[in-house]
Amino acid sequence: MKKFFKLTLAVALMACSSSVFAQKFGRVDLAAIIPNMSEYKEASANLESYAKDLQDQLEAIQVEFNNKLAEYEKTAGTVSDSVKQLKEAELQQLQQRYRDFSTIAQQDLSNKEGELMTPIFELANEAVKKVSQAGGYLVVFNTANAAAAGLAYYDEAALTDITDLVKAELNITE
């Protein structure tokens, strides 16, 4: 009975250890994939254009402020105190408008970036998922920024790199 128990325990341990070794782990470098996606390039161009429009509007407010300031400085000695106060208030309003618009523009740009980039990241993650499932990978780590992902160390040889397979899935040809 004792021999049977030891034999059963040994077989169970070997079965468990072999199932651990049968599991596959992979790695992917999304930083090498996403910038090469056509969708990313298009979204980046749209985001750049959107940022330029916002910058142009900020510059227009700044030009308006500079013109009114120059006008104020020219006429400061020749107008009454009430007109000076009115022009100073106008300049302060323009400065406040610039600050307010700058804050709103930064928020809008951040929102636009999320709106444009989120579907791209989702598409890339779907491709990783598809390749991982097809290859039978239990876990796939994004090693683009391993430290930020919480990977203090990993043995590159122990993880199969599926980056090229994901690129192929997304039809990326560099």
Buried (B, 14 or more C-beta within 10 A) or exposed (E): EEEEEEEEEEEEEEEEEEEEEEEBBBBBBBEBBBEBBEBBEEBBEEBEEBBEEBEEEBEEBBEEBEEBBEEBEEEEEEBEEEEBEEBEEBBEEBBEEBEEBBEEBEEBBEEBBEEBBEEBBEBBBEBBBBBBEEEEBEEBBBBBEBEEEEEEEBEEEEBBBBBBBBBEBBEBEE
